[in-house]
Amino acid sequence: MTTALNNAGTGAFSLPASAGLGLKLQHAEEILTTHPPLGFVEIHAENFMVAGGPRHHYLSRIQQH
């Protein structure tokens, strides 16, 4: 979960610095098991343009995390 912070009352907002990763299916089970403190997960839409299956299953579960 991220929280926007106001920068010195300027009205400008920024997100706290945090690490993320590019989601690869071979890492999905480890992510779901260890729940690392990720700031974001990057996906490439073309990797998920299939009807159902394990790709969508992992993506839905990781989204909940």
N, C-alpha and C positions, 0 to 999 in steps of 0.2 A: 504494500500500500504506500502511495506517495502522498505527500502533503505539500501544497504550494506555500511559499513563504514570500511575504512582501519585502522588497529590498529598500530599506531605509525610508519608508513612507512615500516612495516615488509612484506607487501604484503598479510598478512592474513586478512580475512574479517570476520565480525560478524554482526549479525542482532541486531537491538536495542531490548532491553527487552520490551516485550509487552504481555498482557494476551490473551489467546485464549479460546476456549471451544469445547467440544465434541458436535456435532450437534445432537439434539434430535428433532424429528418432532413436538412435542408438544410446542417447543420454536420457531419454524421457523417463525410464523406470528409476534411474538414480535420482533424478530431480524429484520425483514423486515420493521416493523413499526417504531422502535426506532433508527435503524442504529447505534448500539453501536460501539465504536472504537476498534474493534477486531484485534489482531495481526495475528490470524489464526483461522481456523475452522477445527476441526478434524472430519472425517467421517469414518465409518466402511463400506467398500465396500459391504459386504453381506447385509446390510440394504437397498441397492439401486439396488440390482440385480433383478429388476422387469421391466416389459415392461411398460414404461410411468407412468402415474398417478401422484398423488400429490407429491410423494417423489421426482420425477425428476423435477417437476415444482418448488418446493421450492429450491432444490439444484441449479438449473440454476439461479434463482433470487438471491439467497444468493451469488453465485459465482460473479455475476455482482457487488454486494455491495463490 
